[in-house]
Amino acid sequence: MLGSMRILVVEDEKLIADAIAEWLRADAFAVDVALDGQQALDRLDLNEYDVVVLDRDLPRVHGDQVCREILQRGGGPRILMLTAAGAVRDRVNGLALGADDYLAKPFAFAELSARVHALTRRPSAVIHPVLIRHGIEVDPARHAAHRDGRDLHLAPREFALLAELLRAGGTVVSAEQLLEKVWNEDIDAFTNAVRVTMMKLRKKLGEPQPIETLPGVGYRIP
């Protein structure tokens, strides 16, 4: 997994939306949910996403229009379009709108997850450079991490958290920023998820400990 990838799920049936989000979060994607087209556009105004999982038949603003607006903005996220219509004509129409991929309902969650992963790996998507600092090397594209030549066997959240600290280039990253980047916007602001994941990451990094804690401010790799 590429680490810190953010997904927007746009689906008006809440049970389906929540199920998709839960499945993708299990892959350590940060996932937000919108239940209609207008809410999706509002989310897109506020946040940057790597992939939008977009239902076609949406209230308020139709999924086709959401797709058009994403494309008009340029340089936006990949689009995986969902629909109950599985006819070839419907798939062709969806792709003709500019969607990157198309999946008809009902679908297997494992296939949806695989398609999302495939979209994040496409060459024209955002390039994720190798991150190097003080003997720590993280390659998001290969999901590989090393310290002084030693393999670091990191869980997905640990990997994403380390990548964010390295991207900061020695500046401080707050717990709130890590929650937003590595988890998702619905995470409880008072959760201890960052602290617990940080403890596990530090243990795997070993000594001397590269991550500094600035009480009440955040974390950094100076």
Backbone as JSON, one array per atom type, in Angstrom:
{
  "sequence": "MLGSMRILVVEDEKLIADAIAEWLRADAFAVDVALDGQQALDRLDLNEYDVVVLDRDLPRVHGDQVCREILQRGGGPRILMLTAAGAVRDRVNGLALGADDYLAKPFAFAELSARVHALTRRPSAVIHPVLIRHGIEVDPARHAAHRDGRDLHLAPREFALLAELLRAGGTVVSAEQLLEKVWNEDIDAFTNAVRVTMMKLRKKLGEPQPIETLPGVGYRIP",
  "N": [[0.84, -1.19, 0.0], [0.45, 2.28, -0.69], [0.73, 4.14, 1.3], [-0.57, 6.64, 3.32], [-2.62, 7.23, 1.54], [-5.56, 8.75, 0.41], [-9.01, 8.29, 0.3], [-12.16, 9.01, -1.15], [-15.38, 8.0, -0.61], [-18.33, 7.92, -2.33], [-21.55, 7.44, -1.96], [-24.98, 6.9, -1.82], [-26.45, 5.1, -0.32], [-26.31, 4.43, 2.91], [-25.52, 2.15, 4.42], [-24.12, 0.63, 2.56], [-22.11, 2.46, 1.86], [-20.77, 2.74, 4.32], [-19.88, 0.13, 4.65], [-18.11, -0.19, 2.49], [-16.23, 1.77, 3.17], [-15.27, 0.76, 5.61], [-14.04, -1.59, 4.75], [-11.98, -0.61, 3.08], [-10.55, 0.92, 4.92], [-9.48, -1.08, 6.43], [-7.41, -1.79, 4.88], [-5.72, 0.18, 5.47], [-6.11, 2.61, 4.18], [-6.91, 6.09, 4.29], [-10.17, 7.1, 4.73], [-12.93, 8.96, 3.65], [-16.46, 9.72, 3.69], [-19.18, 10.51, 1.57], [-22.61, 11.19, 1.2], [-24.21, 12.13, -0.81], [-24.21, 13.85, -4.03], [-23.66, 16.63, -3.81], [-22.53, 16.84, -1.29], [-20.23, 15.4, -1.79], [-18.86, 17.11, -3.59], [-18.43, 19.24, -1.88], [-16.67, 18.04, -0.03], [-14.52, 17.59, -1.74], [-13.72, 20.16, -2.23], [-12.52, 20.79, 0.14], [-10.59, 18.85, 0.8], [-7.78, 16.88, -0.39], [-7.8, 14.15, -2.53], [-6.8, 10.82, -3.45], [-8.16, 8.81, -4.78], [-11.52, 8.61, -5.93], [-14.3, 6.84, -5.09], [-17.1, 6.44, -6.75], [-20.51, 6.51, -6.78], [-22.92, 6.27, -9.34], [-25.65, 6.98, -9.52], [-26.8, 9.38, -7.83], [-28.33, 11.44, -5.25], [-29.27, 14.98, -5.23], [-26.79, 16.11, -6.57], [-26.04, 14.6, -9.55], [-24.07, 11.62, -10.06], [-22.69, 11.57, -12.52], [-22.35, 14.29, -13.07], [-20.76, 15.04, -10.92], [-18.47, 13.62, -11.59], [-17.76, 14.95, -13.98], [-17.15, 17.49, -12.95], [-14.96, 16.97, -11.32], [-13.08, 16.28, -13.26], [-12.93, 18.64, -14.71], [-11.62, 20.31, -12.97], [-9.01, 19.46, -13.09], [-5.96, 17.61, -12.73], [-6.85, 16.08, -10.65], [-8.25, 13.51, -8.44], [-8.13, 9.93, -9.14], [-10.92, 8.18, -10.59], [-13.21, 5.8, -9.65], [-15.99, 4.4, -10.82], [-19.17, 3.47, -9.64], [-22.11, 1.53, -10.19], [-25.52, 0.37, -10.37], [-26.24, -0.51, -12.78], [-25.29, -2.83, -15.09], [-24.93, -3.26, -17.78], [-23.21, -3.39, -20.94], [-23.41, -1.02, -22.4], [-23.88, 0.87, -20.39], [-21.5, 0.75, -18.95], [-19.7, 1.63, -20.89], [-20.66, 4.24, -21.27], [-20.13, 5.33, -18.74], [-17.31, 5.23, -18.64], [-16.79, 6.85, -20.79], [-17.4, 9.32, -19.79], [-15.15, 9.98, -18.46], [-14.27, 8.56, -16.3], [-11.88, 6.53, -14.56], [-12.08, 3.84, -14.04], [-14.54, 1.21, -13.74], [-17.16, -0.3, -11.99], [-19.64, -2.65, -11.57], [-22.57, -3.01, -9.58], [-24.05, -5.88, -7.99], [-20.92, -6.12, -6.21], [-17.78, -7.67, -5.39], [-16.11, -6.98, -2.37], [-13.38, -7.42, -2.2], [-12.57, -7.25, -4.85], [-13.18, -4.58, -5.42], [-11.37, -3.29, -3.68], [-8.96, -4.17, -4.79], [-9.08, -2.9, -7.27], [-8.98, -0.22, -6.5], [-6.41, -0.13, -5.39], [-5.0, -0.64, -7.76], [-5.54, 1.68, -9.21], [-4.19, 3.61, -7.7], [-1.63, 2.95, -8.31], [-1.13, 3.66, -10.9], [0.88, 5.06, -13.51], [0.5, 7.81, -14.16], [-0.56, 8.87, -11.94], [-0.07, 10.51, -8.73], [3.36, 10.9, -8.1], [5.38, 9.1, -5.88], [8.09, 9.79, -4.17], [11.17, 8.23, -3.04], [11.81, 8.37, 0.4], [14.24, 9.71, 2.47], [16.12, 9.97, 5.42], [18.47, 10.52, 7.9], [19.52, 7.85, 7.88], [17.21, 6.39, 7.66], [15.08, 4.93, 5.33], [12.37, 5.12, 3.2], [10.3, 3.7, 0.86], [7.54, 4.46, -0.69], [6.19, 3.49, -3.01], [7.0, 0.85, -3.29], [6.33, -0.1, -0.86], [8.33, -0.39, 1.1], [10.64, -0.3, 3.79], [13.57, 0.78, 5.49], [16.22, 0.84, 7.9], [19.38, 1.95, 8.25], [20.16, -0.06, 6.48], [18.78, -2.21, 7.48], [15.89, -4.19, 7.3], [12.66, -2.93, 7.94], [9.89, -4.18, 9.34], [6.97, -3.13, 8.96], [3.63, -2.43, 10.05], [0.72, -1.41, 8.13], [-0.34, 1.17, 9.09], [1.78, 2.04, 10.69], [3.77, 2.28, 8.78], [2.68, 4.3, 7.12], [2.58, 6.42, 8.95], [5.3, 6.81, 9.56], [6.17, 7.58, 7.02], [4.86, 10.05, 6.75], [6.13, 11.58, 8.75], [8.72, 11.66, 7.7], [8.27, 13.02, 5.3], [7.81, 15.53, 6.29], [10.25, 16.67, 6.64], [11.87, 17.26, 8.89], [10.44, 19.15, 10.28], [7.88, 19.85, 12.75], [5.17, 17.62, 13.24], [1.85, 17.58, 14.06], [-0.27, 15.64, 16.29], [-2.89, 15.81, 15.47], [-2.63, 16.4, 12.74], [-1.46, 14.03, 11.87], [-3.51, 12.24, 12.41], [-5.37, 13.1, 10.52], [-4.02, 12.66, 8.09], [-3.19, 9.95, 8.14], [-5.21, 8.42, 9.18], [-8.54, 9.1, 9.09], [-11.12, 11.6, 8.47], [-13.2, 11.16, 10.22], [-12.26, 10.05, 12.5], [-12.03, 9.76, 16.02], [-11.16, 12.64, 17.72], [-10.0, 12.48, 20.19], [-8.81, 10.09, 20.38], [-6.35, 7.56, 21.19], [-4.88, 6.57, 19.14], [-2.71, 7.55, 17.59], [-0.65, 7.78, 19.5], [-0.39, 5.09, 20.38], [0.27, 3.75, 17.98], [2.62, 5.11, 17.41], [4.28, 4.27, 19.52], [4.63, 1.57, 18.85], [5.91, 1.85, 16.39], [8.29, 3.17, 17.13], [9.52, 1.19, 18.65], [10.13, -0.68, 16.67], [11.88, 0.77, 15.1], [14.06, 1.09, 16.77], [17.12, 1.79, 18.67], [19.66, 4.37, 18.2], [16.89, 6.4, 19.17], [15.03, 7.85, 16.63], [12.76, 9.48, 16.51], [11.44, 12.37, 17.81], [9.52, 13.63, 20.55], [7.56, 16.41, 21.09], [6.13, 17.68, 23.72], [2.7, 18.41, 23.79], [2.85, 19.58, 21.34], [3.78, 17.99, 19.06], [5.32, 15.62, 16.82], [8.58, 14.77, 15.47], [11.19, 14.0, 13.11], [14.21, 14.98, 13.49]],
  "CA": [[0.0, 0.0, 0.0], [1.3, 3.43, -0.92], [0.94, 4.94, 2.49], [-1.21, 7.94, 3.39], [-3.51, 7.44, 0.42], [-6.86, 9.18, 0.92], [-10.09, 7.87, -0.58], [-13.51, 9.52, -0.91], [-16.44, 7.09, -1.03], [-19.57, 8.67, -2.56], [-22.6, 6.42, -2.08], [-26.14, 7.41, -1.07], [-26.95, 4.09, 0.6], [-25.35, 4.55, 4.0], [-24.97, 0.85, 4.82], [-23.11, 0.26, 1.56], [-21.0, 3.4, 2.0], [-20.02, 2.4, 5.53], [-19.22, -1.16, 4.44], [-16.96, 0.07, 1.61], [-15.24, 2.52, 3.95], [-14.66, -0.14, 6.59], [-13.17, -2.52, 4.03], [-10.79, 0.11, 2.63], [-9.77, 1.3, 6.1], [-8.74, -2.27, 6.86], [-6.19, -1.74, 4.06], [-4.98, 1.36, 5.96], [-6.42, 3.84, 3.49], [-7.73, 7.07, 5.0], [-11.4, 7.11, 3.95], [-14.05, 9.83, 3.99], [-17.7, 9.29, 3.05], [-20.2, 11.49, 1.21], [-23.85, 10.46, 0.94], [-24.85, 12.66, -2.02], [-23.27, 14.5, -4.92], [-23.24, 17.93, -3.32], [-21.61, 16.6, -0.18], [-18.97, 14.98, -2.39], [-18.19, 18.3, -4.1], [-17.96, 20.0, -0.71], [-15.48, 17.34, 0.47], [-13.44, 17.8, -2.7], [-13.25, 21.54, -2.05], [-11.78, 20.89, 1.4], [-9.53, 17.86, 0.95], [-7.18, 16.28, -1.58], [-8.01, 12.69, -2.54], [-6.1, 10.06, -4.48], [-9.18, 8.07, -5.54], [-12.92, 8.78, -5.56], [-15.19, 5.73, -5.42], [-18.25, 7.3, -7.05], [-21.77, 5.93, -7.25], [-23.41, 7.1, -10.45], [-27.02, 7.44, -9.29], [-26.75, 10.09, -6.55], [-29.25, 12.57, -5.08], [-28.8, 16.37, -5.23], [-25.98, 16.27, -7.78], [-25.85, 13.26, -10.12], [-22.69, 11.17, -10.11], [-22.08, 11.97, -13.78], [-21.93, 15.68, -12.95], [-19.62, 15.05, -10.0], [-17.34, 13.15, -12.4], [-17.37, 16.04, -14.89], [-16.54, 18.59, -12.21], [-13.63, 16.53, -10.91], [-12.2, 16.34, -14.43], [-12.75, 20.04, -15.09], [-10.65, 20.93, -12.06], [-7.69, 19.08, -13.55], [-4.99, 17.1, -11.77], [-7.56, 15.57, -9.48], [-8.13, 12.1, -8.1], [-8.67, 8.88, -10.0], [-12.35, 7.94, -10.35], [-13.77, 4.46, -9.82], [-17.43, 4.63, -10.85], [-20.03, 2.36, -9.26], [-23.5, 1.66, -10.59], [-26.31, -0.86, -10.38], [-26.41, -0.89, -14.17], [-24.11, -3.59, -15.51], [-24.9, -3.47, -19.21], [-22.02, -2.87, -21.61], [-23.67, 0.37, -22.76], [-23.72, 1.7, -19.19], [-20.08, 0.81, -18.64], [-19.07, 2.49, -21.89], [-21.05, 5.63, -20.97], [-19.42, 5.77, -17.55], [-15.91, 5.47, -18.99], [-16.76, 7.98, -21.71], [-17.45, 10.54, -18.99], [-13.8, 10.26, -17.98], [-13.91, 7.72, -15.15], [-10.71, 5.69, -14.8], [-12.48, 2.44, -13.95], [-15.98, 1.06, -13.63], [-17.5, -1.54, -11.29], [-21.09, -2.79, -11.47], [-23.13, -3.64, -8.39], [-23.27, -6.07, -6.76], [-19.5, -6.39, -6.45], [-17.03, -8.23, -4.26], [-15.28, -5.96, -1.76], [-11.98, -7.69, -2.52], [-12.31, -6.71, -6.2], [-13.16, -3.12, -5.31], [-10.11, -2.92, -3.06], [-7.9, -4.42, -5.77], [-9.16, -1.86, -8.29], [-8.5, 1.02, -5.89], [-4.95, -0.26, -5.35], [-4.49, -0.51, -9.12], [-5.61, 3.09, -9.6], [-3.14, 4.36, -7.01], [-0.32, 2.59, -8.86], [-1.0, 4.08, -12.3], [2.02, 5.97, -13.67], [0.16, 9.23, -14.22], [-0.99, 9.32, -10.63], [0.97, 11.24, -8.01], [4.61, 10.16, -7.91], [5.76, 9.06, -4.48], [9.54, 9.59, -4.16], [11.78, 7.56, -1.88], [12.04, 9.32, 1.49], [15.46, 9.33, 3.17], [16.55, 10.9, 6.46], [19.2, 9.96, 9.04], [19.64, 6.4, 7.8], [15.9, 5.77, 7.45], [14.68, 5.01, 3.93], [11.01, 4.63, 2.97], [9.89, 3.71, -0.55], [6.09, 4.23, -0.67], [5.72, 2.72, -4.16], [7.3, -0.56, -3.05], [5.97, -0.37, 0.53], [9.55, -0.91, 1.71], [11.25, 0.62, 4.75], [14.83, 0.28, 6.03], [17.04, 1.73, 8.72], [20.79, 1.53, 8.19], [20.23, -1.32, 5.75], [17.96, -3.25, 8.13], [14.48, -4.16, 6.93], [11.67, -2.62, 8.98], [8.64, -4.88, 9.01], [5.98, -2.22, 9.53], [2.21, -2.54, 9.74], [0.34, -0.31, 7.23], [-0.43, 2.46, 9.76], [3.13, 2.41, 11.11], [4.46, 2.7, 7.56], [2.13, 5.6, 6.71], [2.97, 7.41, 9.95], [6.72, 7.09, 9.34], [6.29, 8.33, 5.77], [4.45, 11.44, 7.0], [7.19, 12.25, 9.5], [9.84, 11.9, 6.79], [7.85, 14.06, 4.35], [7.84, 16.82, 6.97], [11.59, 17.22, 6.48], [12.43, 17.75, 10.14], [9.5, 20.02, 10.98], [7.0, 19.15, 13.68], [3.85, 17.2, 12.75], [0.98, 17.4, 15.22], [-1.09, 14.42, 16.34], [-4.09, 16.07, 14.67], [-2.25, 16.25, 11.34], [-1.25, 12.61, 11.61], [-4.83, 11.61, 12.36], [-6.0, 13.46, 9.25], [-3.3, 12.08, 6.96], [-2.99, 8.51, 8.21], [-6.5, 7.79, 9.47], [-9.57, 9.74, 8.28], [-11.7, 12.75, 9.14], [-14.2, 10.75, 11.2], [-11.62, 9.47, 13.67], [-12.23, 10.51, 17.26], [-10.03, 13.54, 17.98], [-9.41, 12.16, 21.49], [-8.3, 8.72, 20.35], [-4.91, 7.39, 21.46], [-4.35, 5.79, 18.03], [-1.39, 8.04, 17.21], [0.3, 7.42, 20.55], [-0.17, 3.65, 20.38], [1.02, 3.41, 16.76], [3.96, 5.68, 17.56], [5.04, 3.38, 20.41], [5.0, 0.37, 18.09], [6.88, 2.26, 15.38], [9.56, 3.44, 17.8], [10.11, -0.09, 19.04], [10.68, -1.32, 15.48], [13.0, 1.58, 14.64], [15.18, 0.8, 17.65], [17.98, 2.86, 19.18], [19.12, 5.54, 18.9], [15.53, 6.7, 18.75], [15.04, 9.02, 15.74], [11.55, 10.31, 16.59], [11.34, 13.23, 18.99], [8.2, 14.09, 20.96], [7.5, 17.74, 21.68], [4.88, 17.62, 24.46], [1.69, 19.41, 23.46], [3.07, 20.14, 19.99], [3.74, 16.95, 18.06], [6.44, 14.71, 16.64], [9.43, 15.08, 14.33], [12.47, 13.33, 12.93], [15.03, 16.18, 13.22]],
  "C": [[0.88, 1.24, 0.0], [1.49, 4.31, 0.29], [0.28, 6.3, 2.38], [-2.09, 8.23, 2.17], [-4.91, 7.73, 0.96], [-7.94, 8.92, -0.12], [-11.38, 8.57, -0.17], [-14.51, 8.52, -1.47], [-17.73, 7.89, -1.13], [-20.67, 7.67, -2.9], [-23.77, 6.84, -1.22], [-26.76, 6.38, -0.14], [-25.93, 3.93, 1.73], [-24.73, 3.21, 4.4], [-23.88, 0.4, 3.85], [-21.89, 1.15, 1.69], [-20.13, 3.04, 3.19], [-19.25, 1.09, 5.36], [-17.98, -1.0, 3.55], [-15.85, 0.75, 2.4], [-14.52, 1.62, 4.94], [-13.67, -1.09, 5.92], [-11.87, -1.83, 3.62], [-9.92, 0.55, 3.8], [-8.97, 0.12, 6.63], [-7.45, -2.42, 6.05], [-5.34, -0.54, 4.4], [-5.1, 2.58, 5.06], [-7.13, 4.78, 4.47], [-8.98, 7.29, 4.15], [-12.41, 8.09, 4.52], [-15.27, 9.38, 3.2], [-18.58, 10.49, 2.75], [-21.44, 10.73, 0.76], [-24.67, 11.05, -0.2], [-23.82, 13.44, -2.81], [-22.78, 15.85, -4.42], [-22.26, 17.8, -2.17], [-20.24, 16.17, -0.7], [-18.18, 16.2, -2.9], [-17.66, 19.16, -2.96], [-16.7, 19.38, -0.13], [-14.28, 17.61, -0.43], [-12.89, 19.22, -2.65], [-12.31, 21.66, -0.85], [-10.53, 20.01, 1.45], [-8.99, 17.41, -0.41], [-7.31, 14.76, -1.47], [-7.21, 12.06, -3.67], [-7.07, 9.31, -5.37], [-10.56, 8.45, -5.01], [-13.69, 7.55, -6.03], [-16.58, 6.34, -5.53], [-19.44, 6.52, -7.56], [-22.34, 6.85, -8.33], [-24.77, 7.72, -10.15], [-27.11, 8.08, -7.91], [-27.83, 11.15, -6.47], [-28.51, 13.9, -5.08], [-27.96, 16.7, -6.46], [-25.66, 14.86, -8.3], [-24.36, 12.92, -10.19], [-21.97, 11.55, -11.39], [-21.56, 13.41, -13.7], [-20.74, 15.83, -12.0], [-18.36, 14.64, -10.76], [-16.84, 14.26, -13.31], [-16.64, 17.14, -14.14], [-15.14, 18.22, -11.71], [-12.64, 16.68, -12.06], [-11.93, 17.78, -14.84], [-11.73, 20.75, -14.21], [-9.22, 20.61, -12.44], [-6.78, 18.6, -12.43], [-5.61, 16.51, -10.53], [-7.39, 14.09, -9.27], [-8.56, 11.18, -9.22], [-10.13, 8.62, -9.62], [-12.69, 6.49, -10.66], [-15.28, 4.59, -9.71], [-18.18, 3.34, -10.52], [-21.44, 2.59, -9.8], [-24.19, 0.31, -10.53], [-26.49, -1.38, -11.79], [-25.14, -1.58, -14.67], [-24.01, -3.84, -16.99], [-23.65, -2.84, -19.81], [-22.21, -1.39, -21.95], [-23.45, 1.3, -21.57], [-22.25, 1.82, -18.82], [-19.35, 1.73, -19.6], [-19.39, 3.96, -21.61], [-20.29, 6.17, -19.77], [-17.97, 6.08, -17.85], [-15.78, 6.66, -19.93], [-16.81, 9.3, -20.97], [-16.07, 10.94, -18.49], [-13.41, 9.47, -16.76], [-12.74, 6.82, -15.53], [-11.03, 4.2, -14.78], [-13.95, 2.39, -13.62], [-16.26, -0.29, -12.96], [-19.01, -1.58, -11.08], [-21.47, -3.46, -10.16], [-23.97, -4.84, -8.82], [-21.83, -6.46, -7.1], [-18.9, -7.03, -5.21], [-16.11, -7.14, -3.7], [-13.8, -6.16, -2.1], [-11.64, -7.15, -3.91], [-12.27, -5.19, -6.16], [-11.84, -2.64, -4.74], [-8.96, -3.09, -4.04], [-7.9, -3.34, -6.85], [-8.68, -0.51, -7.75], [-6.97, 1.0, -5.82], [-4.35, -0.06, -6.74], [-4.5, 0.94, -9.57], [-4.52, 3.91, -8.94], [-1.76, 4.07, -7.58], [-0.12, 3.09, -10.28], [0.08, 5.14, -12.45], [1.68, 7.44, -13.64], [-0.41, 9.74, -12.91], [0.17, 10.03, -9.94], [2.2, 10.36, -7.81], [5.04, 10.24, -6.46], [7.26, 8.77, -4.39], [9.98, 8.81, -2.93], [12.14, 8.63, -0.85], [13.23, 8.85, 2.31], [15.81, 10.4, 4.19], [17.23, 10.12, 7.57], [19.21, 8.43, 9.04], [18.33, 5.66, 7.63], [15.49, 5.99, 6.0], [13.31, 4.36, 3.77], [10.68, 4.79, 1.49], [8.39, 3.41, -0.6], [5.6, 3.35, -1.81], [5.93, 1.22, -3.97], [6.87, -1.03, -1.66], [7.16, -1.03, 1.24], [10.14, 0.15, 2.64], [12.49, -0.03, 5.34], [15.42, 1.32, 6.98], [18.45, 1.18, 8.76], [20.93, 0.15, 7.55], [19.4, -2.44, 6.32], [16.5, -3.09, 7.73], [13.62, -3.83, 8.15], [10.35, -3.24, 8.57], [7.49, -4.12, 9.68], [4.57, -2.58, 9.11], [1.82, -1.32, 8.88], [0.27, 1.06, 7.89], [0.95, 2.95, 10.23], [3.92, 2.96, 9.91], [3.99, 4.09, 7.14], [2.55, 6.71, 7.66], [4.43, 7.8, 9.76], [6.91, 7.92, 8.08], [5.91, 9.8, 5.97], [5.52, 12.21, 7.76], [8.39, 12.56, 8.6], [9.5, 13.0, 5.78], [7.94, 15.46, 4.98], [9.23, 17.45, 6.96], [12.18, 17.84, 7.74], [11.53, 18.71, 10.89], [8.55, 19.18, 11.83], [5.66, 18.84, 13.01], [2.99, 16.92, 13.97], [0.22, 16.08, 15.15], [-2.33, 14.59, 15.48], [-3.8, 15.91, 13.18], [-2.05, 14.79, 10.97], [-2.58, 11.87, 11.54], [-5.49, 11.87, 11.0], [-5.35, 12.74, 8.08], [-3.32, 10.56, 6.95], [-4.29, 7.76, 8.51], [-7.56, 8.43, 8.58], [-10.28, 10.79, 9.1], [-12.7, 12.38, 10.22], [-13.58, 10.15, 12.46], [-11.83, 10.36, 14.89], [-10.98, 11.34, 17.57], [-9.32, 13.2, 19.28], [-8.87, 10.74, 21.54], [-6.81, 8.7, 20.68], [-4.23, 6.63, 20.33], [-2.95, 6.24, 17.63], [-0.35, 7.6, 18.23], [0.63, 5.94, 20.53], [0.64, 3.23, 19.15], [2.44, 3.93, 16.83], [4.84, 4.8, 18.45], [5.51, 2.14, 19.66], [6.06, 0.7, 17.05], [8.25, 2.49, 16.0], [10.28, 2.15, 18.18], [10.77, -0.76, 17.84], [11.87, -0.54, 14.92], [14.25, 1.33, 15.48], [15.97, 2.02, 18.05], [19.16, 3.13, 18.24], [17.78, 5.95, 18.31], [15.48, 7.97, 17.89], [13.85, 9.95, 15.89], [11.53, 11.07, 17.9], [9.87, 13.57, 19.27], [8.33, 15.48, 21.58], [6.15, 17.84, 22.39], [3.95, 18.77, 24.12], [1.81, 20.0, 22.08], [2.98, 19.06, 18.93], [5.01, 16.13, 18.02], [7.28, 15.17, 15.45], [10.61, 14.12, 14.29], [13.44, 14.44, 12.54], [16.2, 15.89, 12.27]]
}
